Amino acid sequence: MTQRKSKIISFLLWCTLAALLTIGFFQSAAIGQFPTVSLRYQSPITGEAAYRARQHAIAAASADAHNTPFWPTFWHQHRAQLSTAGNLPRAANIPVISFSGDAGLVWHAQYLAGSAPSSVDGSGIAVPHALAHRLGGSTDIIGMHVYVDGARRTVRGVFEGAGELALLSFHIEDRTPSWTAVELSGGGAHPTRGQAQSFALQAGLGMPDYILTGGAGAVARALALLPLLAPAIYALALLVGYVKTHYPGAAVPLCLGGLVLFAAALPFLLHFLLDWAIPTLWSDFTFWSGMQSQAAAGLREFLSAPPALRDVELKLRLLELAGVAVLSLCVGIVACATWHRRRQMIQ
């Protein structure tokens, strides 16, 4: 292989790695937008119970201003008949997510027109652009009236999406709907399973059948950073080799300096972990076994919970990110190997 050809291949490999890393970080950021705690119930929660849970959250916030309390968003996925009026009525039987609270917690989306219906809007609806074209021929349907199982709704927003799905808002004071899922916002940076369970019981919602915590976000961050290992290890090996060759007496001070830098950066690195995954005592072997058990239990619950469309979207994003991470790691290894061979050719 000529030097010129090796240089071109090396440049293309590093550019490919940079592009894959960018994709991975954007995908990780998108996964980080998903809620950190989700409670799932097989027996529906009544509207009255949901109202009392919100009153409990308000009372908890008033009682302790120093702690961030949980705030619940209730939702339920089902199928409904959506239709339009007029001379050329159109109809579709589609999945519907009814919610009361923050629309972004039940379905994270970028809006092309309008915005998500709010919890003070009991008659709003948002649809993806593919469904908007089917109903009105374009995305310019804000204010259009549609009917969901015969009840009139007003289109408030059109979001990105090729599938057929509708978001229906219910007023925060409406006690008529029933709910099968609760998204908890607040509760600190990394709320634990125990805190979520305690809130559910104290708020009168009962014991959830499934508690999904925010482990997906931590996994996504780890997958996004994983491909950096190859160039980081290679750069470290080059640095060690350079020091041994040119400054053999500086090896020990540099190692000590590296350890000091690692210790200084450790709190920042631990910030990316969930609270229960941060060791309080590194030599405590019971902590490590307990962390492994808790992680395995959370993974089993994440995989075994009956999947809603929102869960399928999250799992698909995680699979895509895992594929990008593995490909990025392979490209990084090949790029480092190609760069190393090029250095040997020059020498």
Secondary structure, DSSP 8 states (H G I E B T S, - for coil): --HHHHHHHHHHHHHHHHHHHHHHHHHHHHHTTS-SEEEEEEEEE-HHHHHHHHHHHHHHHHH-SSS--EEEEEEEEEEEEEEE-SSS--EEEEEEEEEES-HHHH----EEEE----TT-SSEEEEEHHHHHHHHSSS--TT-EEEETTEEEEEEEEES-SS--EEEE--TT--S--EEEEEEEESSSS--HHHHHHHHHHTT----SEEEETHHHHHHHHHHHGGGHHHHHHHHHHHHHHHHHH-GGGHHHHHHHHHHHHHHHHHHHHTTS-GGGS-SSTT-HHHHHHHHHHHHHHHHHHHHS---HHHHHHHHHHHHHHHHHHHHHHHHHHHHHHHHHHHHHH-
